[in-house]
């Protein structure tokens, strides 16, 4: 069934949804001026506006737009890379770093657009990306990502990542993908000054994100934190992802990863961490007391066999817990609604059937993820919040016979949104992104992936 496109600019009543993740909105949601202005009770009509367009949501399960807290867009170019299959994190990275050293700006632009399109079609309305590969050919990588986000029409938190600890200094990455502190800090400040939109409803926000303890110096951790706090932006890094990382920190710094994080001044509520798997009981208490956010990445954690994040304990200790699809070379997809299901299943396996449910998983993908990004204006269907919404139908065979529509969306394995709204405007209708030639984008992206393989093979004899 094709849903007619409402006129733009008018208030919209998303009427009588099949189910909605909000109390008191059984009769629908009224959107005006990019915000949610009314929740309509069952059987009622809007009271805040007298004229409006109607979107009949009788077939739709309506969620707040999903929020992705951790990704590496460029990795869409190296999915299912033969040389990195069936490997743990460190050897996986060692096989992929030489490939990624040949990225160029067109590849960054195309991979960012492809990843964002994939996310948007899965019901994601805000995406955080952690880009940390910079070479002489990638001076404008962040600018390319901003361009891609504006093209797709999605809300983003783009993190200016960095690697400064190469193999010659005892780190993991090759020297070809590391930069000096002065260059890192200067570009970080440039990107903040040029693109960061701190106001409510900002579409482009910037954070700073040294890659990991095994790829950056102590100096860059300290100086990046100082710079971020001067400018009022958030901080992000990988931490406690693998046992190998813990061993590295003990050998290199004489302390566990969380003690190192504290030592460099990062244990604060303006920080969110990717993965956060290998924390002990006392460390979970410290993280919760400090309000540090955790981006739980279940698919990546399972694929790389890194371990299982103690997400419920972190949540209950006071940490904002969000979800991330992680890089598309360690997932290997960019599908947020599928990641909700993965989180549900993995955490049920870890904690038992009764302690973990679909509503908690959805809360991590919405309110929890928004909190990780320091945003109070998204992640919830409530009056005054940004009108970021994801609408799914249950018309496929996989949903036949389902009782609870919200539970069915996750348990039966939804994969694609039918309609997605960002800032009050429809970006996806009838399962298609407005104004984006997805087939053409996929063709260009695949060509860029082949070009990357050819460059890598010509230089290093590497083969896909």
One Martini backbone bead per residue (centre of mass of N, CA, C, O) as a GRO file, in nm:
protein
  464
    1UNK     BB    1   0.096   0.036   0.023
    2UNK     BB    2   0.041   0.376  -0.050
    3UNK     BB    3   0.146   0.673   0.094
    4UNK     BB    4   0.060   0.979   0.108
    5UNK     BB    5   0.195   1.294   0.066
    6UNK     BB    6   0.230   1.543   0.254
    7UNK     BB    7   0.233   1.854   0.300
    8UNK     BB    8   0.447   2.102   0.339
    9UNK     BB    9   0.443   2.303   0.651
   10UNK     BB   10   0.227   2.156   0.787
   11UNK     BB   11   0.059   2.026   1.010
   12UNK     BB   12   0.079   1.693   1.168
   13UNK     BB   13  -0.128   1.402   1.188
   14UNK     BB   14  -0.048   1.106   1.347
   15UNK     BB   15  -0.289   0.867   1.312
   16UNK     BB   16  -0.374   0.596   1.474
   17UNK     BB   17  -0.177   0.391   1.575
   18UNK     BB   18  -0.107   0.069   1.629
   19UNK     BB   19   0.161   0.178   1.776
   20UNK     BB   20   0.330   0.343   2.066
   21UNK     BB   21   0.623   0.493   2.229
   22UNK     BB   22   0.374   0.628   2.421
   23UNK     BB   23   0.202   0.786   2.648
   24UNK     BB   24  -0.103   0.924   2.532
   25UNK     BB   25  -0.070   0.837   2.190
   26UNK     BB   26  -0.300   0.654   2.057
   27UNK     BB   27  -0.413   0.899   1.858
   28UNK     BB   28  -0.132   1.048   1.838
   29UNK     BB   29   0.068   1.297   1.653
   30UNK     BB   30   0.176   1.637   1.669
   31UNK     BB   31   0.327   1.837   1.411
   32UNK     BB   32   0.524   2.147   1.451
   33UNK     BB   33   0.803   2.309   1.361
   34UNK     BB   34   0.977   2.028   1.429
   35UNK     BB   35   0.770   1.948   1.658
   36UNK     BB   36   0.614   1.827   1.934
   37UNK     BB   37   0.273   1.942   2.038
   38UNK     BB   38   0.106   1.657   2.054
   39UNK     BB   39  -0.087   1.419   2.240
   40UNK     BB   40  -0.324   1.182   2.142
   41UNK     BB   41  -0.590   1.045   2.240
   42UNK     BB   42  -0.803   0.808   2.233
   43UNK     BB   43  -1.058   0.937   2.016
   44UNK     BB   44  -0.923   1.197   1.953
   45UNK     BB   45  -0.838   1.537   1.876
   46UNK     BB   46  -0.684   1.801   1.799
   47UNK     BB   47  -0.611   2.114   2.002
   48UNK     BB   48  -0.359   2.298   1.886
   49UNK     BB   49  -0.483   2.259   1.595
   50UNK     BB   50  -0.703   2.327   1.311
   51UNK     BB   51  -0.487   2.268   1.085
   52UNK     BB   52  -0.416   1.960   0.895
   53UNK     BB   53  -0.241   1.694   0.824
   54UNK     BB   54  -0.280   1.344   0.737
   55UNK     BB   55  -0.141   1.048   0.887
   56UNK     BB   56  -0.210   0.720   0.841
   57UNK     BB   57  -0.118   0.486   1.121
   58UNK     BB   58  -0.277   0.201   1.128
   59UNK     BB   59   0.001   0.026   1.024
   60UNK     BB   60   0.181   0.161   1.258
   61UNK     BB   61   0.484   0.169   1.428
   62UNK     BB   62   0.584   0.412   1.672
   63UNK     BB   63   0.896   0.578   1.700
   64UNK     BB   64   1.153   0.701   1.795
   65UNK     BB   65   1.421   0.796   1.671
   66UNK     BB   66   1.696   0.640   1.616
   67UNK     BB   67   2.021   0.609   1.797
   68UNK     BB   68   2.354   0.624   1.693
   69UNK     BB   69   2.670   0.596   1.888
   70UNK     BB   70   2.839   0.396   1.676
   71UNK     BB   71   3.076   0.447   1.405
   72UNK     BB   72   3.222   0.357   1.060
   73UNK     BB   73   3.160   0.451   0.755
   74UNK     BB   74   3.415   0.365   0.580
   75UNK     BB   75   3.366   0.043   0.628
   76UNK     BB   76   3.170  -0.014   0.385
   77UNK     BB   77   3.426  -0.078   0.188
   78UNK     BB   78   3.510  -0.350   0.399
   79UNK     BB   79   3.330  -0.584   0.375
   80UNK     BB   80   3.410  -0.900   0.412
   81UNK     BB   81   3.714  -0.929   0.449
   82UNK     BB   82   3.918  -1.188   0.402
   83UNK     BB   83   4.173  -1.099   0.586
   84UNK     BB   84   3.952  -1.056   0.856
   85UNK     BB   85   3.839  -1.316   0.903
   86UNK     BB   86   3.820  -1.469   1.202
   87UNK     BB   87   3.905  -1.222   1.397
   88UNK     BB   88   4.037  -1.040   1.619
   89UNK     BB   89   4.092  -0.718   1.671
   90UNK     BB   90   4.398  -0.684   1.626
   91UNK     BB   91   4.427  -0.855   1.358
   92UNK     BB   92   4.203  -0.710   1.212
   93UNK     BB   93   4.343  -0.431   1.204
   94UNK     BB   94   4.615  -0.519   1.072
   95UNK     BB   95   4.460  -0.594   0.797
   96UNK     BB   96   4.311  -0.296   0.752
   97UNK     BB   97   4.498  -0.050   0.768
   98UNK     BB   98   4.631  -0.072   0.478
   99UNK     BB   99   4.369  -0.014   0.331
  100UNK     BB  100   4.280   0.264   0.470
  101UNK     BB  101   4.538   0.430   0.370
  102UNK     BB  102   4.376   0.465   0.066
  103UNK     BB  103   4.192   0.676   0.123
  104UNK     BB  104   3.956   0.910  -0.001
  105UNK     BB  105   3.729   1.162  -0.027
  106UNK     BB  106   3.525   1.014  -0.206
  107UNK     BB  107   3.502   0.768  -0.021
  108UNK     BB  108   3.394   0.918   0.223
  109UNK     BB  109   3.141   1.029   0.094
  110UNK     BB  110   3.013   0.757  -0.001
  111UNK     BB  111   3.023   0.601   0.270
  112UNK     BB  112   2.849   0.802   0.426
  113UNK     BB  113   2.596   0.793   0.251
  114UNK     BB  114   2.545   0.490   0.269
  115UNK     BB  115   2.525   0.462   0.577
  116UNK     BB  116   2.296   0.675   0.615
  117UNK     BB  117   2.088   0.538   0.439
  118UNK     BB  118   2.079   0.273   0.593
  119UNK     BB  119   1.993   0.394   0.862
  120UNK     BB  120   1.736   0.545   0.778
  121UNK     BB  121   1.587   0.281   0.672
  122UNK     BB  122   1.604   0.171   0.995
  123UNK     BB  123   1.510   0.440   1.181
  124UNK     BB  124   1.739   0.645   1.175
  125UNK     BB  125   1.804   1.002   1.285
  126UNK     BB  126   2.077   0.952   1.454
  127UNK     BB  127   2.442   0.982   1.397
  128UNK     BB  128   2.744   0.845   1.504
  129UNK     BB  129   3.084   0.919   1.412
  130UNK     BB  130   3.416   0.750   1.393
  131UNK     BB  131   3.681   0.934   1.265
  132UNK     BB  132   4.051   0.827   1.243
  133UNK     BB  133   4.143   0.840   0.936
  134UNK     BB  134   4.450   1.013   0.854
  135UNK     BB  135   4.578   1.176   0.567
  136UNK     BB  136   4.692   1.360   0.306
  137UNK     BB  137   4.405   1.268   0.153
  138UNK     BB  138   4.222   1.364   0.441
  139UNK     BB  139   4.175   1.668   0.532
  140UNK     BB  140   3.840   1.665   0.441
  141UNK     BB  141   3.669   1.441   0.583
  142UNK     BB  142   3.461   1.603   0.756
  143UNK     BB  143   3.340   1.764   0.522
  144UNK     BB  144   3.230   1.515   0.374
  145UNK     BB  145   3.034   1.429   0.600
  146UNK     BB  146   2.859   1.676   0.607
  147UNK     BB  147   2.765   1.660   0.317
  148UNK     BB  148   2.629   1.381   0.348
  149UNK     BB  149   2.422   1.454   0.569
  150UNK     BB  150   2.277   1.674   0.401
  151UNK     BB  151   2.195   1.489   0.169
  152UNK     BB  152   2.022   1.281   0.346
  153UNK     BB  153   1.883   1.417   0.614
  154UNK     BB  154   2.047   1.381   0.888
  155UNK     BB  155   2.136   1.341   1.208
  156UNK     BB  156   2.459   1.444   1.365
  157UNK     BB  157   2.762   1.303   1.520
  158UNK     BB  158   3.081   1.417   1.458
  159UNK     BB  159   3.399   1.268   1.502
  160UNK     BB  160   3.722   1.378   1.570
  161UNK     BB  161   3.960   1.181   1.520
  162UNK     BB  162   4.261   0.982   1.631
  163UNK     BB  163   4.618   0.907   1.553
  164UNK     BB  164   4.955   0.899   1.744
  165UNK     BB  165   5.027   0.576   1.792
  166UNK     BB  166   5.256   0.408   1.653
  167UNK     BB  167   5.471   0.152   1.607
  168UNK     BB  168   5.727   0.324   1.683
  169UNK     BB  169   5.565   0.388   1.979
  170UNK     BB  170   5.388   0.108   2.050
  171UNK     BB  171   5.160   0.076   1.863
  172UNK     BB  172   4.933  -0.041   1.614
  173UNK     BB  173   4.949   0.156   1.394
  174UNK     BB  174   5.058   0.279   1.121
  175UNK     BB  175   5.226   0.565   1.024
  176UNK     BB  176   5.026   0.643   0.777
  177UNK     BB  177   4.773   0.698   1.018
  178UNK     BB  178   4.930   0.926   1.164
  179UNK     BB  179   4.944   1.214   1.387
  180UNK     BB  180   5.011   1.505   1.510
  181UNK     BB  181   4.902   1.711   1.755
  182UNK     BB  182   4.880   1.983   1.604
  183UNK     BB  183   4.703   1.878   1.373
  184UNK     BB  184   4.471   1.765   1.536
  185UNK     BB  185   4.390   2.023   1.698
  186UNK     BB  186   4.347   2.217   1.463
  187UNK     BB  187   4.119   2.053   1.321
  188UNK     BB  188   3.929   2.031   1.557
  189UNK     BB  189   3.875   2.335   1.582
  190UNK     BB  190   3.776   2.384   1.296
  191UNK     BB  191   3.528   2.196   1.304
  192UNK     BB  192   3.381   2.329   1.532
  193UNK     BB  193   3.368   2.623   1.415
  194UNK     BB  194   3.218   2.533   1.141
  195UNK     BB  195   2.976   2.299   1.247
  196UNK     BB  196   2.873   2.342   1.525
  197UNK     BB  197   2.534   2.278   1.677
  198UNK     BB  198   2.425   2.349   2.002
  199UNK     BB  199   2.145   2.379   1.954
  200UNK     BB  200   1.841   2.315   1.950
  201UNK     BB  201   1.814   2.095   1.674
  202UNK     BB  202   2.074   2.020   1.577
  203UNK     BB  203   2.220   1.856   1.294
  204UNK     BB  204   2.526   1.943   1.360
  205UNK     BB  205   2.767   1.766   1.548
  206UNK     BB  206   3.060   1.782   1.760
  207UNK     BB  207   3.332   1.563   1.840
  208UNK     BB  208   3.594   1.412   2.032
  209UNK     BB  209   3.812   1.108   1.917
  210UNK     BB  210   4.021   0.930   2.029
  211UNK     BB  211   4.049   0.610   1.957
  212UNK     BB  212   4.278   0.467   2.162
  213UNK     BB  213   4.515   0.346   2.376
  214UNK     BB  214   4.670   0.197   2.110
  215UNK     BB  215   4.663   0.500   1.919
  216UNK     BB  216   4.735   0.707   2.156
  217UNK     BB  217   4.848   0.952   2.338
  218UNK     BB  218   4.844   1.108   2.633
  219UNK     BB  219   4.855   1.396   2.522
  220UNK     BB  220   4.597   1.379   2.338
  221UNK     BB  221   4.397   1.323   2.560
  222UNK     BB  222   4.439   1.581   2.726
  223UNK     BB  223   4.415   1.803   2.498
  224UNK     BB  224   4.137   1.721   2.396
  225UNK     BB  225   3.981   1.770   2.656
  226UNK     BB  226   4.045   2.068   2.678
  227UNK     BB  227   3.923   2.155   2.407
  228UNK     BB  228   3.634   2.050   2.448
  229UNK     BB  229   3.575   2.227   2.708
  230UNK     BB  230   3.610   2.501   2.581
  231UNK     BB  231   3.371   2.424   2.349
  232UNK     BB  232   3.141   2.220   2.451
  233UNK     BB  233   3.222   1.921   2.384
  234UNK     BB  234   3.242   1.597   2.331
  235UNK     BB  235   3.359   1.264   2.429
  236UNK     BB  236   3.541   0.992   2.253
  237UNK     BB  237   3.599   0.628   2.289
  238UNK     BB  238   3.768   0.346   2.314
  239UNK     BB  239   3.682   0.093   2.574
  240UNK     BB  240   3.707  -0.216   2.695
  241UNK     BB  241   3.687  -0.437   2.452
  242UNK     BB  242   3.951  -0.605   2.536
  243UNK     BB  243   4.194  -0.797   2.681
  244UNK     BB  244   4.429  -0.678   2.517
  245UNK     BB  245   4.389  -0.387   2.612
  246UNK     BB  246   4.445  -0.434   2.907
  247UNK     BB  247   4.734  -0.539   2.867
  248UNK     BB  248   4.842  -0.286   2.730
  249UNK     BB  249   4.792  -0.084   2.964
  250UNK     BB  250   4.964  -0.225   3.174
  251UNK     BB  251   5.230  -0.216   3.007
  252UNK     BB  252   5.228   0.098   2.917
  253UNK     BB  253   5.083   0.242   3.204
  254UNK     BB  254   5.025   0.062   3.472
  255UNK     BB  255   4.707   0.023   3.390
  256UNK     BB  256   4.391   0.026   3.359
  257UNK     BB  257   4.173   0.170   3.150
  258UNK     BB  258   4.013   0.339   3.365
  259UNK     BB  259   4.257   0.462   3.507
  260UNK     BB  260   4.355   0.604   3.254
  261UNK     BB  261   4.108   0.779   3.206
  262UNK     BB  262   4.140   0.930   3.475
  263UNK     BB  263   4.439   1.030   3.435
  264UNK     BB  264   4.335   1.211   3.164
  265UNK     BB  265   4.038   1.341   3.235
  266UNK     BB  266   3.766   1.138   3.141
  267UNK     BB  267   3.582   1.115   3.412
  268UNK     BB  268   3.278   1.206   3.267
  269UNK     BB  269   2.957   1.343   3.150
  270UNK     BB  270   3.115   1.412   2.850
  271UNK     BB  271   3.133   1.091   2.813
  272UNK     BB  272   3.166   0.829   2.561
  273UNK     BB  273   3.180   0.472   2.518
  274UNK     BB  274   3.308   0.209   2.340
  275UNK     BB  275   3.162  -0.094   2.471
  276UNK     BB  276   3.245  -0.168   2.775
  277UNK     BB  277   3.324  -0.476   2.878
  278UNK     BB  278   3.603  -0.475   3.080
  279UNK     BB  279   3.444  -0.445   3.370
  280UNK     BB  280   3.427  -0.418   3.693
  281UNK     BB  281   3.241  -0.355   3.962
  282UNK     BB  282   3.389  -0.094   4.051
  283UNK     BB  283   3.393   0.040   3.768
  284UNK     BB  284   3.089   0.064   3.736
  285UNK     BB  285   3.049   0.255   3.973
  286UNK     BB  286   3.232   0.485   3.865
  287UNK     BB  287   3.083   0.536   3.602
  288UNK     BB  288   2.808   0.603   3.726
  289UNK     BB  289   2.900   0.842   3.909
  290UNK     BB  290   3.011   1.005   3.643
  291UNK     BB  291   2.820   0.958   3.377
  292UNK     BB  292   2.918   0.755   3.177
  293UNK     BB  293   2.889   0.651   2.860
  294UNK     BB  294   2.749   0.365   2.665
  295UNK     BB  295   2.830   0.189   2.365
  296UNK     BB  296   2.646  -0.067   2.257
  297UNK     BB  297   2.789  -0.347   2.038
  298UNK     BB  298   2.675  -0.648   1.971
  299UNK     BB  299   2.762  -0.744   1.688
  300UNK     BB  300   3.064  -0.682   1.715
  301UNK     BB  301   3.118  -0.845   1.974
  302UNK     BB  302   3.047  -1.117   1.837
  303UNK     BB  303   3.225  -1.121   1.582
  304UNK     BB  304   3.503  -1.061   1.761
  305UNK     BB  305   3.481  -1.190   2.046
  306UNK     BB  306   3.504  -0.967   2.295
  307UNK     BB  307   3.220  -0.977   2.441
  308UNK     BB  308   2.996  -0.883   2.718
  309UNK     BB  309   2.815  -0.635   2.804
  310UNK     BB  310   2.715  -0.484   3.122
  311UNK     BB  311   2.448  -0.308   3.064
  312UNK     BB  312   2.255  -0.325   3.306
  313UNK     BB  313   2.459  -0.244   3.526
  314UNK     BB  314   2.531   0.028   3.401
  315UNK     BB  315   2.249   0.144   3.402
  316UNK     BB  316   2.195   0.101   3.719
  317UNK     BB  317   2.455   0.284   3.799
  318UNK     BB  318   2.418   0.557   3.579
  319UNK     BB  319   2.458   0.492   3.287
  320UNK     BB  320   2.442   0.576   2.982
  321UNK     BB  321   2.271   0.367   2.741
  322UNK     BB  322   2.361   0.268   2.416
  323UNK     BB  323   2.357   0.221   2.063
  324UNK     BB  324   2.571   0.041   1.819
  325UNK     BB  325   2.683  -0.076   1.503
  326UNK     BB  326   2.933   0.001   1.407
  327UNK     BB  327   3.133  -0.111   1.190
  328UNK     BB  328   3.098  -0.244   0.855
  329UNK     BB  329   3.356  -0.455   0.936
  330UNK     BB  330   3.206  -0.553   1.239
  331UNK     BB  331   2.899  -0.669   1.161
  332UNK     BB  332   2.810  -0.576   0.841
  333UNK     BB  333   2.618  -0.322   0.935
  334UNK     BB  334   2.347  -0.037   0.930
  335UNK     BB  335   2.114  -0.156   1.151
  336UNK     BB  336   1.919  -0.048   1.411
  337UNK     BB  337   1.678  -0.247   1.449
  338UNK     BB  338   1.865  -0.495   1.462
  339UNK     BB  339   2.033  -0.400   1.712
  340UNK     BB  340   1.805  -0.427   1.914
  341UNK     BB  341   1.781  -0.733   1.892
  342UNK     BB  342   2.070  -0.803   1.968
  343UNK     BB  343   2.058  -0.683   2.251
  344UNK     BB  344   1.834  -0.856   2.360
  345UNK     BB  345   1.967  -1.137   2.317
  346UNK     BB  346   2.241  -1.098   2.458
  347UNK     BB  347   2.122  -1.005   2.739
  348UNK     BB  348   1.959  -1.258   2.791
  349UNK     BB  349   2.200  -1.450   2.793
  350UNK     BB  350   2.344  -1.300   3.033
  351UNK     BB  351   2.068  -1.247   3.243
  352UNK     BB  352   1.807  -1.349   3.127
  353UNK     BB  353   1.472  -1.352   3.041
  354UNK     BB  354   1.350  -1.142   3.270
  355UNK     BB  355   1.557  -0.886   3.276
  356UNK     BB  356   1.517  -0.874   2.961
  357UNK     BB  357   1.368  -0.641   2.726
  358UNK     BB  358   1.234  -0.460   2.462
  359UNK     BB  359   1.208  -0.186   2.615
  360UNK     BB  360   1.502  -0.155   2.696
  361UNK     BB  361   1.621  -0.168   2.415
  362UNK     BB  362   1.466   0.083   2.312
  363UNK     BB  363   1.578   0.283   2.525
  364UNK     BB  364   1.872   0.266   2.423
  365UNK     BB  365   1.797   0.363   2.117
  366UNK     BB  366   1.701   0.643   2.248
  367UNK     BB  367   1.741   0.782   2.532
  368UNK     BB  368   2.025   0.665   2.584
  369UNK     BB  369   2.162   0.769   2.327
  370UNK     BB  370   2.101   1.067   2.368
  371UNK     BB  371   2.261   1.090   2.635
  372UNK     BB  372   2.538   1.021   2.519
  373UNK     BB  373   2.511   1.291   2.324
  374UNK     BB  374   2.376   1.526   2.502
  375UNK     BB  375   2.054   1.488   2.440
  376UNK     BB  376   1.715   1.634   2.514
  377UNK     BB  377   1.559   1.663   2.209
  378UNK     BB  378   1.573   1.348   2.186
  379UNK     BB  379   1.441   1.005   2.215
  380UNK     BB  380   1.131   1.117   2.233
  381UNK     BB  381   0.777   1.110   2.283
  382UNK     BB  382   0.728   1.456   2.332
  383UNK     BB  383   0.662   1.752   2.429
  384UNK     BB  384   0.912   1.953   2.252
  385UNK     BB  385   1.030   1.760   2.079
  386UNK     BB  386   1.172   1.638   1.828
  387UNK     BB  387   1.056   1.534   1.501
  388UNK     BB  388   1.162   1.213   1.546
  389UNK     BB  389   1.056   0.940   1.334
  390UNK     BB  390   0.954   0.584   1.333
  391UNK     BB  391   0.789   0.378   1.081
  392UNK     BB  392   0.627   0.059   1.105
  393UNK     BB  393   0.543  -0.237   0.954
  394UNK     BB  394   0.336  -0.567   0.972
  395UNK     BB  395   0.320  -0.714   0.655
  396UNK     BB  396   0.493  -0.950   0.694
  397UNK     BB  397   0.533  -1.283   0.749
  398UNK     BB  398   0.700  -1.252   1.021
  399UNK     BB  399   0.426  -1.114   1.171
  400UNK     BB  400   0.242  -1.338   1.163
  401UNK     BB  401   0.057  -1.372   1.469
  402UNK     BB  402   0.097  -1.126   1.627
  403UNK     BB  403   0.028  -0.944   1.917
  404UNK     BB  404   0.257  -0.746   2.004
  405UNK     BB  405   0.377  -0.491   1.820
  406UNK     BB  406   0.635  -0.400   1.970
  407UNK     BB  407   0.753  -0.682   2.010
  408UNK     BB  408   0.746  -0.773   1.712
  409UNK     BB  409   0.948  -0.576   1.593
  410UNK     BB  410   1.184  -0.731   1.743
  411UNK     BB  411   1.133  -1.044   1.753
  412UNK     BB  412   1.067  -1.066   1.426
  413UNK     BB  413   1.265  -0.869   1.263
  414UNK     BB  414   1.300  -0.588   1.175
  415UNK     BB  415   1.455  -0.387   0.887
  416UNK     BB  416   1.233  -0.161   0.782
  417UNK     BB  417   1.120   0.142   0.717
  418UNK     BB  418   0.845   0.328   0.589
  419UNK     BB  419   0.886   0.587   0.787
  420UNK     BB  420   1.072   0.908   0.814
  421UNK     BB  421   1.140   1.163   1.059
  422UNK     BB  422   1.308   1.492   1.040
  423UNK     BB  423   1.235   1.775   1.180
  424UNK     BB  424   0.929   1.734   1.046
  425UNK     BB  425   1.048   1.570   0.797
  426UNK     BB  426   1.027   1.371   0.527
  427UNK     BB  427   1.265   1.112   0.430
  428UNK     BB  428   1.065   0.864   0.451
  429UNK     BB  429   0.859   0.696   0.197
  430UNK     BB  430   0.771   0.391   0.117
  431UNK     BB  431   1.088   0.308   0.168
  432UNK     BB  432   1.195   0.597   0.060
  433UNK     BB  433   1.427   0.833  -0.023
  434UNK     BB  434   1.419   1.156  -0.053
  435UNK     BB  435   1.626   1.249  -0.325
  436UNK     BB  436   1.757   0.947  -0.346
  437UNK     BB  437   1.980   0.745  -0.532
  438UNK     BB  438   2.045   0.442  -0.421
  439UNK     BB  439   2.143   0.283  -0.664
  440UNK     BB  440   2.362   0.488  -0.749
  441UNK     BB  441   2.514   0.489  -0.483
  442UNK     BB  442   2.584   0.188  -0.482
  443UNK     BB  443   2.749   0.191  -0.740
  444UNK     BB  444   2.965   0.401  -0.651
  445UNK     BB  445   3.052   0.253  -0.395
  446UNK     BB  446   3.149  -0.010  -0.528
  447UNK     BB  447   3.364   0.127  -0.701
  448UNK     BB  448   3.529   0.237  -0.460
  449UNK     BB  449   3.596  -0.039  -0.340
  450UNK     BB  450   3.756  -0.141  -0.585
  451UNK     BB  451   3.964   0.087  -0.582
  452UNK     BB  452   4.079   0.017  -0.305
  453UNK     BB  453   4.180  -0.260  -0.378
  454UNK     BB  454   4.369  -0.178  -0.607
  455UNK     BB  455   4.555   0.001  -0.442
  456UNK     BB  456   4.643  -0.215  -0.235
  457UNK     BB  457   4.756  -0.423  -0.437
  458UNK     BB  458   4.967  -0.239  -0.580
  459UNK     BB  459   5.132  -0.175  -0.314
  460UNK     BB  460   5.100  -0.469  -0.121
  461UNK     BB  461   4.959  -0.738  -0.236
  462UNK     BB  462   4.670  -0.724  -0.169
  463UNK     BB  463   4.369  -0.927  -0.105
  464UNK     BB  464   4.011  -1.001  -0.141
   0.00000   0.00000   0.00000
